[in-house]
Amino acid sequence: MIIESPGEWPDYELIDSGGFEKLERFGSYVLVRPEPKALWRKSLSDEKWESMVNTEFVPGAGFARAGKEDSGTWKMIRKMPEQWQIGYPSFSRGKDPDFPNFKLRLGLTSFKHVGVFPEQAPNWDFIYKQTGRILNESGGSCEDRKSGKKVPRILNLFAYTGAASLAAKAAGADVVHLDSVRQVVSWAKENMQLSGLDNIRWVVEDASKFVKREVRRGNIYDGIILDPPAYGHGPGGERWKLDELLFDLLCGCARLLAPSNSFMVLNLYSNGYSALLADTAVKAAMDCGGGKEGADFSCGELVLKDGFGKALPLSVFSRVIR
């Protein structure tokens, strides 16, 4: 099993973890958030945590109940804005050919999230490098009239605030960004503008419906990104339950994925889903489309390591390269 963690990222740091919490720095501000997987003791004292933190998320009465799992409020300890910006990996370094460069607007939401999942950084790097590979090999499906090169078409499903979309766009892709929540898509648009990028196609729709329609239309994508939640609803009230709908969605994505010079990455946060399960599901789904022949599969965990070396596993992934 492959274990990955973000590399150098000046604007993010997991300072410490433990006691079912994590102490994180986003840019200039330090936050405390609940983390059920941090079941060990903190390395720093409670007093040290308190001396650093700007704000702490306080779970509400519905915390850990269905539909209210992450709800609560923020307790302000030291002054900080409710919205601020960070760069990935660092805009001050300029354009680095090995990493995507983009900006993200963060904010204190009522669901403990701030607009970015830092453990996803290895996936952003993977998306950026694979998109660049496809572009260099001229294996895309959308003709770029200006340069004469073919541009990779990338579909990002359950795309949230768009870091993965920005990684693909920064590499030169034609990106379709889909999420069922209009406000989140607006947030992603803001991130695109902050990053000096443009021309991402925005779609507010149920992912399953969109994929089925794209299959009927015979559309093909050179890269597909999926980061589905355990539960959710589409803009029309469509019900999403990971256990029931994931495999059919993966089969649809297999039909949309180009048979060569392409990639797919699946990320899962749902408790009880292992990297091996994700990998097995992806491999089985490939038989619905172009098959497994010639494909390179990998899987593993995405983890954050705190300043004391404690590895906090947060999600699992499966990747396909053709």
FIDRENPA-693479 format. One line per 10 residues: number of its first residue (from 1); for each residue x, y, z of N, C-alpha, C. Coordinates in steps of 0.001 Angstrom, whole numbers, plus 500000, padded with zeros to 6 digits. Each point is the difference from the previous one (the first is absolute). Last residue first. Layout:
# residues N
NUM) X,Y,Z,X,Y,Z,X,Y,Z | ...
//
This chain:
# residues 322
322) 496646,505356,481763,500044,499276,498728,500978,500679,499051 | 498692,499648,505643,500725,500699,498925,499987,499115,498778 | 497322,500583,505147,500189,499261,498767,500758,500889,499029 | 498852,499604,505770,500360,500729,498782,500184,499043,498825 | 497780,500695,505427,500372,499045,498944,500239,500814,498735 | 499709,500974,505829,499880,500336,498581,500303,498778,499134 | 498518,502004,505449,500626,498989,499149,499783,500383,498546 | 500341,502947,504996,499184,499489,498898,500771,498912,499267 | 501560,501889,504196,498751,500742,499844,499134,499514,498841 | 504394,498965,503878,499379,499560,498748,498612,500608,499847
312) 504601,501442,502710,498547,500045,500138,499369,499583,498676 | 505014,499595,502804,499313,499945,498703,498499,499888,500209 | 504413,502071,502916,498815,499149,500093,499219,500090,498694 | 504088,502543,501166,500104,498765,499236,498817,499074,500103 | 500722,504560,501774,500658,499012,500854,500033,498623,499334 | 497823,503949,498174,501370,500397,500261,500786,499030,500859 | 495939,498041,497065,500157,501209,500807,501477,500260,500293 | 497498,497573,495683,500907,499763,501120,500155,501291,500780 | 496074,497710,496540,500728,501192,500425,500899,499603,501168 | 497764,496963,495674,500194,500301,501410,500629,501365,500160
302) 497427,496209,496423,500511,501360,500091,500070,500368,501473 | 500205,494933,497464,499391,500930,500935,500621,501382,499845 | 499485,495962,496070,500658,500275,501258,499198,500938,500873 | 500957,497467,494611,499067,500396,501046,500766,500256,501282 | 500265,498987,494095,500665,500183,501292,498951,500435,501018 | 500761,497987,494449,499157,500279,501160,500863,500197,501240 | 500192,500013,494237,500822,499933,501205,499139,500445,501181 | 498908,497793,494770,499792,501025,501021,500906,499744,501202 | 499439,497166,495951,500884,501145,499799,499875,501080,501044 | 495942,496839,499768,501231,499720,499269,500806,501278,499770
292) 495512,499442,502100,501183,500236,500840,501314,499840,499244 | 494895,501701,498048,500701,498849,500541,501263,500386,500748 | 496515,502907,497910,501069,499547,499115,500790,498818,500509 | 495431,500704,502269,500438,500913,498953,501087,499390,499140 | 498040,497771,503733,498808,500594,499381,500378,500886,498809 | 503266,498004,502824,499461,499004,499071,498723,500486,499333 | 502108,502501,503444,500689,500164,498716,499513,498994,498967 | 498545,499852,504574,499280,500964,499175,500656,500174,498638 | 502087,497302,503281,498792,499341,499504,499228,500922,499072 | 503774,501798,502154,500403,498981,499022,498791,499292,499405
282) 499226,503080,503482,500443,500689,498778,500393,498978,498926 | 498861,498356,504272,498827,500568,499334,500381,500675,498691 | 503469,498364,502729,499237,498895,499417,498782,500515,499248 | 502559,503120,502412,500741,499507,498838,499253,498871,499303 | 498273,501724,504060,499901,501004,498936,500661,499494,498723 | 500455,497315,503802,498628,499984,499515,499819,500992,498858 | 504122,499988,502166,499840,498788,499206,498589,499894,499450 | 501048,503473,502986,500620,500251,498705,499832,498790,499085 | 496274,500545,503738,501448,499871,499963,500523,500341,498606 | 495445,501149,503177,500489,499772,498650,501528,499974,500025
272) 497468,500943,503925,499715,498633,499609,500443,499669,498592 | 498777,505007,501191,500548,499016,500933,499593,498595,499585 | 500431,504157,496500,499045,499229,500796,500700,498990,500890 | 501881,503089,496589,500143,500318,501414,499160,499100,500893 | 502419,499930,494691,498884,499649,500878,500341,500343,501445 | 501467,500711,494285,500333,500240,501402,498767,499723,500847 | 502172,498995,494692,498864,499923,500920,500508,500226,501410 | 501725,500846,494551,500336,499914,501421,498716,500058,500815 | 502142,499116,494566,498857,500198,500887,500499,499899,501431 | 501930,500749,494401,500157,499635,501404,498674,500179,500729
262) 502723,499548,494619,498947,500512,500880,500303,499587,501444 | 501723,498554,495306,500427,501342,500406,498943,500668,500882 | 497648,496173,497717,501450,500146,500126,500327,501444,500340 | 495461,498530,499632,500647,498693,500139,501513,500059,500122 | 496316,503737,501840,500691,499661,498756,500791,498706,500169 | 495579,501075,502907,501454,500175,500038,500632,499538,498693 | 495249,499641,501237,500372,501348,499564,501507,500168,499848 | 498037,495968,501647,499562,500175,498618,500387,501365,499440 | 500859,499009,504520,500849,499138,499170,499631,500122,498531 | 497312,502173,503206,501264,500713,499784,500948,499182,499139
252) 495958,498010,501333,499756,501079,499048,501270,500766,499681 | 500251,496742,503316,499806,499364,498685,499733,501046,498923 | 500260,501443,504458,501319,499634,499491,499903,499332,498629 | 495996,500978,502257,500642,501238,499546,501379,499707,499422 | 497661,496448,501950,499362,500389,498732,500629,501280,499449 | 501458,498598,504260,500486,499119,498936,499375,500340,498653 | 498664,502494,503971,501370,500225,499547,500385,499120,498821 | 495688,500187,502642,500125,500620,498690,501422,500098,499455 | 498406,498132,504422,499045,499549,498991,500351,500453,498589 | 502573,501238,503945,499967,498544,499914,499145,499509,498841
242) 500199,504742,501010,501212,499444,499420,499908,498500,499790 | 496040,503525,499773,500510,499153,501070,501144,499186,499415 | 496463,504421,498664,501278,499326,499775,500376,499207,501245 | 495338,502462,497495,500637,499396,501182,501292,499306,499601 | 497078,504415,497924,500457,498639,499751,500788,499476,501206 | 497971,504488,499227,499585,499111,501074,500409,498556,499788 | 501191,503726,497139,498584,499711,499839,499471,499060,501067 | 504609,501286,499795,499263,501259,500028,498497,499818,499831 | 502689,495921,502203,500194,500810,498815,499169,501258,500075 | 502051,497131,504270,498827,500233,499168,500381,500870,498811
232) 502504,496301,503934,499809,501324,499424,498732,500073,499194 | 504021,496639,502939,498599,500323,499777,499916,501393,499383 | 504225,498075,500437,499249,498812,500405,498509,500182,499730 | 503378,502701,496831,499720,499899,501439,499268,498705,500313 | 503604,500835,495752,498604,499980,500444,499853,499939,501513 | 503453,501097,496026,500181,500111,501453,498624,500002,500658 | 502787,499236,494869,498806,499775,500812,500365,500089,501477 | 501831,501069,494530,500299,500129,501421,498698,499811,500766 | 502356,499097,494748,498786,500079,500814,500413,499957,501470 | 502102,500795,494527,500229,499855,501425,498689,500153,500749
222) 500073,500027,495324,501349,499474,500157,500391,499848,501465 | 494980,499700,497365,500887,500848,500796,501352,499307,500157 | 495176,499937,496618,501189,499336,500531,500831,501019,500768 | 494515,499093,497867,501126,500859,500337,501122,499204,500663 | 495369,498746,498247,501243,499496,499436,501209,500867,500290 | 495154,500185,501391,500474,500915,498959,501296,499545,499357 | 498093,497605,503656,499055,499943,498876,500468,500871,498837 | 502490,500199,503983,500168,498693,499364,499085,499890,498794 | 499544,503796,502695,501232,500074,499206,500275,498672,499288 | 496377,500172,502992,499726,500787,498796,501227,500104,499098
212) 500447,497876,504187,499144,499205,499116,499701,500739,498707 | 502374,502318,503348,500817,498953,499390,499168,499151,499047 | 497754,503329,502509,500900,500591,499020,500809,498928,499277 | 497205,498712,503587,499219,500410,498833,500902,500536,498896 | 501993,498942,504133,499552,498789,499312,499217,500343,498738 | 501426,503556,502882,501103,499367,499269,499542,498781,499208 | 497030,504414,501120,500253,498704,500612,501025,499252,499156 | 500132,505346,499767,499139,498880,499627,500333,498779,500843 | 501923,504944,498187,499312,499720,501264,498968,498914,499699 | 504755,501940,497489,498754,499236,499903,499452,499771,501404
202) 503996,503012,496857,499373,499746,501298,498657,499297,499802 | 505032,500795,497318,498556,499841,499804,499375,499575,501318 | 504580,503039,498985,499500,498734,500530,498499,499958,499753 | 503043,503799,498833,499376,499068,499050,499789,498589,500537 | 503900,503084,502253,498682,500297,499433,499492,498813,499188 | 504025,502201,503992,499610,499021,498996,498616,500352,499459 | 502675,502020,503751,500344,500505,498681,499709,499015,498885 | 499082,499741,504889,501169,499301,499488,500427,500485,498620 | 496079,501601,502291,501149,500328,500842,501288,499427,499424 | 495954,498804,497916,500347,501395,499722,501204,500443,500819
192) 498262,495689,500781,500549,500076,498645,500471,501416,499690 | 497710,499288,504032,501355,499463,500047,500668,500038,498630 | 495489,501228,500287,500822,501010,500650,501450,499539,500073 | 496824,496948,498461,500230,501051,499000,500901,501088,500562 | 498568,496648,502951,501020,499505,499076,500314,501023,498907 | 496469,500936,502943,501267,500070,500735,501153,499555,499090 | 495674,499467,498369,500360,501424,500008,501333,500214,500721 | 498174,495723,500123,500502,500285,498660,500403,501468,499883 | 497911,498670,503930,501362,499445,499954,500621,500244,498627 | 495498,501194,500683,500874,500905,500755,501456,499521,499976
182) 496582,497311,497981,500300,501205,499226,500960,500927,500739 | 499540,494582,500233,499704,501155,500848,500445,501277,499296 | 500748,495494,498327,498544,500148,500120,499592,501237,500786 | 504419,499122,496643,499601,499817,501392,498500,500272,500079 | 504418,499664,496118,498608,499709,500362,499857,499849,501503 | 503374,501768,495587,499930,499950,501467,498541,499832,500393 | 503526,499439,495521,498590,500050,500375,499933,499749,501510 | 504210,501681,496409,499466,499415,501233,498495,500195,500113 | 504667,499832,496706,498630,500481,499837,499193,499311,501099 | 505490,500842,500434,498854,499173,499617,498755,500826,499703
172) 504806,501060,501610,499578,500265,498628,498803,499221,499525 | 502313,500435,504450,500800,499178,499097,499591,500161,498548 | 497640,502169,503501,501352,500552,500012,500928,499226,499073 | 495605,498394,500728,500005,501195,499152,501393,500605,499913 | 499320,496356,502902,499881,499580,498608,500072,501191,499052 | 500004,500906,504596,501214,499262,499659,499981,499564,498543 | 496150,502027,501773,501052,500984,499769,501312,499317,499632 | 496371,497309,501237,499709,500646,498723,501093,500999,499638 | 500183,497987,504215,500367,499039,498962,499730,500568,498608 | 498670,502618,503703,501458,499891,499951,500447,499029,498902
162) 495228,501594,501366,500696,500033,498726,501507,499872,499976 | 495960,499841,503278,500461,501364,499701,501083,500046,498924 | 496770,495810,499952,500163,500874,501174,500527,501373,499564 | 498803,495722,497430,501248,500763,499878,500243,501016,501097 | 497254,495887,498055,499977,500324,501438,501173,500945,500300 | 501159,498273,495550,498692,499763,500608,500085,500178,501515 | 502779,501348,495217,500144,499961,501454,498619,499915,500630 | 502682,499204,494947,498716,500095,500691,500243,499831,501489 | 503017,501411,495254,499978,499446,501353,498635,500263,500624 | 502969,499894,495016,498708,500343,500589,499901,499287,501342
152) 504464,501620,496787,499270,499004,500794,498688,500555,500546 | 502346,501632,495377,499950,500361,501419,499206,498949,500769 | 503097,500426,495153,498774,499521,500627,500057,500244,501501 | 502559,503062,496149,500096,498835,500863,498620,499589,500504 | 500950,503911,497313,499959,498793,499194,500127,498731,500818 | 499757,504843,501310,501302,499344,499961,500034,498794,499079 | 495979,502695,500446,501112,500943,500002,501339,499292,499801 | 495798,497634,500415,500181,500612,498691,501198,500928,499934 | 498814,495525,502849,500348,501377,500310,500341,500697,498687 | 496872,495407,501120,501022,500676,499199,500188,501439,500444
142) 498501,495404,502675,499454,501305,499642,501083,500803,499288 | 500641,495584,501955,498890,499874,499081,499397,501316,499565 | 505301,498029,501566,498704,500464,500470,498927,499877,498967 | 504975,498988,500042,499027,498919,500018,498623,500427,500437 | 504813,501949,499417,498929,500353,499048,498955,498906,499918 | 503942,500428,502955,499906,498887,499059,498930,500243,498937 | 500673,503156,503435,501282,499867,499303,499985,498890,498970 | 496206,500613,502798,500163,501141,499104,501278,499868,499188 | 499198,496830,503350,499081,499815,498879,500150,501125,498984 | 502494,500351,503980,500468,498867,499184,499124,499818,498771
132) 498702,503194,503214,501152,500438,499215,500539,498902,499104 | 496596,498886,502992,499457,500890,498966,501130,500499,499109 | 501233,497478,503709,499375,499163,498979,499387,500838,498877 | 501918,502247,503713,501031,499314,499231,499400,499123,498908 | 497056,502280,502980,500794,500966,499241,501009,499293,499091 | 497487,497403,503029,499140,500522,498932,500780,500946,499092 | 502197,498407,503861,499775,498909,499047,499190,500492,498801 | 500573,502947,503602,501252,499842,499267,499873,498911,498933 | 496375,500619,502886,500141,501160,499112,501266,499882,499164 | 499302,496743,503295,499109,499808,498854,500079,501186,499039
122) 502419,500242,504063,500597,499030,499070,499116,499703,498796 | 498249,502974,503385,501097,500559,499208,500675,498971,499087 | 496302,499551,503419,499803,499740,498579,501141,500502,499124 | 499495,500672,504818,500527,498672,499690,499856,499645,498522 | 498167,504103,501899,501439,500015,499707,500584,498641,499638 | 495207,502346,499333,500400,498788,500699,501486,499790,499717 | 496396,504529,499934,501091,499218,499414,500242,498779,500881 | 496693,503344,501050,500075,500174,498550,501144,499266,499351 | 498512,499973,504730,500469,501352,499686,500172,500229,498502 | 496973,496725,503957,500889,500075,498849,500389,501448,499724
112) 496823,498540,503410,501397,499777,500404,500996,500083,498850 | 495238,501231,499842,500176,498551,499934,501452,499585,500198 | 498105,504532,499582,499299,499404,501149,500147,498481,500031 | 503826,503419,497876,498633,499567,499734,499393,499362,501248 | 504205,503445,498416,499503,499233,501140,498538,499647,499762 | 503910,500828,496094,498992,500641,500823,499530,499076,501106 | 503840,501068,495421,499494,499175,501089,498967,500774,500811 | 502341,499987,494792,499369,500826,501022,499426,499062,501051 | 504230,499218,496438,498728,499547,500561,499510,501009,501023 | 503739,499354,495434,499610,500611,501262,498629,499501,500421
102) 504394,497887,496826,498686,500639,500010,499741,500577,501376 | 503653,496815,496718,499973,501194,500847,498607,500608,499921 | 502509,494798,499183,499045,501040,499614,500116,501181,500950 | 504280,496851,498992,498825,500126,500841,499039,501020,499414 | 504274,498886,498030,499679,498727,500647,498727,500044,500824 | 502063,503786,497625,499472,499017,499045,499596,498686,500636 | 499817,505054,502021,500855,498839,500167,499458,498902,499096 | 499485,505641,500613,499558,498798,499307,501026,498890,500137 | 500005,503641,503874,499784,500109,498569,499566,498670,499411 | 500822,501252,504691,501041,499254,499297,499875,500130,498491
92) 496848,501842,503099,501230,500789,500066,501151,499308,499271 | 495658,498001,500632,500052,500908,498861,501292,500813,499999 | 499045,495064,501972,500349,501333,500480,500143,500915,498794 | 498016,495672,499692,500639,499784,501297,500493,501310,500598 | 496186,500890,499290,500546,498656,499893,500908,499913,498784 | 497678,504010,503716,500456,499537,498696,500444,498553,500066 | 496183,503303,502841,501283,499304,500035,500376,499640,498568 | 496317,503606,502912,500526,499296,498837,501298,499275,500334 | 495089,501707,502742,501375,500369,499699,500497,499117,498861 | 495404,501367,503567,500463,499545,498692,501436,500471,499797
82) 497930,500925,504029,499203,498815,499703,500340,499428,498636 | 503642,502706,503121,498859,500208,499103,499209,498709,499811 | 502644,501147,504634,500330,499561,498650,498786,500241,499119 | 501898,500409,505584,499386,500639,498847,500520,499423,498689 | 499753,497017,504396,500806,501145,499591,499471,500507,498674 | 497329,496911,502075,500916,500178,501123,500947,501166,499754 | 494899,497876,498246,501133,500857,499682,500831,500249,501251 | 496621,495961,498285,500296,500811,501183,501268,500806,499718 | 496012,497537,496740,501408,500294,500242,500136,500916,501214 | 496073,496033,498657,500367,501411,499899,501498,500151,500284
72) 496579,495752,497937,500445,500644,501230,500332,501460,499760 | 499196,494721,497334,499438,501313,500278,500487,500542,501335 | 500732,495685,497336,501078,500961,500190,499501,501379,500411 | 497039,496103,499334,501242,499445,500510,501036,501055,500363 | 495115,499646,498501,500519,501089,500831,501422,499688,500486 | 497348,496967,497297,499667,501285,499407,500545,501185,500756 | 499716,495714,502799,499822,499953,498553,499540,501358,499478 | 502834,500076,504453,498715,499420,499601,499862,500086,498485 | 503732,501817,502519,500077,498531,499929,498647,499344,499746 | 499571,504894,501707,501259,499427,499540,499987,498480,500149
62) 496604,503472,501235,499747,498935,499030,501245,499301,499519 | 500040,503711,503059,499217,498928,500634,499772,498837,499056 | 504305,502915,498892,498659,500319,500463,499298,498795,500577 | 505547,501282,499745,498886,499230,499444,498661,500404,500608 | 504436,503030,499312,499250,499409,501112,498801,499253,499415 | 505148,502058,498335,498663,499560,499620,499347,499272,501169 | 503830,504048,500044,499759,498583,500256,498570,499664,499615 | 504280,504043,499199,498592,499644,500137,499861,498488,500117 | 504289,502180,500248,499161,501165,499722,498525,499707,500222 | 504784,497665,502249,498791,499918,499192,499297,501353,499834
52) 504134,498817,502692,500185,500176,498559,498706,500257,499238 | 500439,499060,504805,500857,501156,499746,500146,500312,498515 | 497622,496148,501634,499247,501231,500245,500826,501241,499702 | 502074,495744,499733,498982,500144,498952,499288,501347,500158 | 502959,498870,503381,500711,500375,498781,499036,500164,498833 | 498297,498443,504098,500386,501407,500119,500724,500474,498749 | 498871,495447,500441,498811,500805,499713,500342,501490,500048 | 504083,496838,498833,499051,500174,501104,498793,500813,499552 | 502797,496861,496537,500141,501267,500710,498956,500077,501112 | 499934,496209,497364,501418,500103,500344,500287,501278,500770
42) 495269,497056,499965,500695,501130,499408,501473,499965,500404 | 497261,495365,499853,500186,501210,500809,500667,501101,499182 | 496910,496334,497439,501161,499970,500888,500070,501282,500837 | 496826,498972,496392,499617,499373,501263,501160,499886,500994 | 498197,502229,495336,501164,500349,500825,499787,499480,501412 | 496660,499682,496516,501066,499007,499816,501241,500300,500833 | 496015,502873,499845,499721,498719,500661,501128,498989,499894 | 499864,505428,499980,500516,498961,499106,499848,498640,500682 | 498653,505844,500331,499830,498609,500441,500585,499038,498975 | 502129,504920,500415,498790,499358,499480,499888,498579,500532
32) 502802,505151,500422,499779,498691,500626,498685,499453,499451 | 503817,503859,498018,498652,499539,500301,500055,498669,500742 | 503120,504683,498282,500034,498660,500583,498604,499629,500486 | 502501,503618,496126,499034,499760,501071,499991,498534,500430 | 502384,502301,496239,500447,500641,501250,499158,499617,501204 | 499900,496746,495967,500545,501330,499815,500508,500535,501327 | 497711,496218,501201,499654,500328,498623,500475,501428,499739 | 500842,495849,503875,500255,501369,499553,499668,500110,498523 | 498367,496513,504355,500454,500247,498637,500264,501484,499766 | 498773,495661,503629,500444,501391,500086,500681,500329,498680
22) 496156,496089,501769,501220,500334,499272,500238,501501,500064 | 497190,495665,502944,500057,501330,499411,501278,500138,499174 | 498705,496324,503049,498901,500130,499033,499904,501420,499437 | 503630,498515,502793,498821,500325,500787,498784,500254,499132 | 504309,500722,497274,499768,499136,501146,498802,500453,500806 | 504054,502281,496459,498711,499299,499957,499900,499109,501225 | 503005,504529,497503,499887,498910,500967,498639,499355,499819 | 501712,503113,496741,500940,500233,501092,500012,498837,500974 | 498971,500714,494735,499336,499290,501097,500974,500032,501166 | 499717,503462,495657,500777,499188,500936,499056,499335,500998
12) 500429,503502,495140,499244,499048,500822,500954,499199,500874 | 501379,503398,496770,498753,500559,500525,499157,499000,500783 | 504319,498978,497744,500183,501044,501013,498711,500502,500637 | 501597,495345,497803,498854,500889,499783,500054,501083,501072 | 502680,495171,498005,500197,501360,500488,498809,500878,499625 | 498521,495207,499653,501389,500416,500114,500087,501417,500550 | 495962,496202,500898,500443,501177,499268,501479,500268,500206 | 498430,494963,500253,499712,501198,500778,500489,501204,499231 | 498879,494149,499602,500511,501255,499486,499643,501138,500944 | 500370,494219,499364,499608,501076,500899,500650,501283,499517
2) 498631,494756,497975,500772,501231,499885,499460,501018,500993 | 500070,494355,499938,499146,501194,500000,500890,501245,500000
//
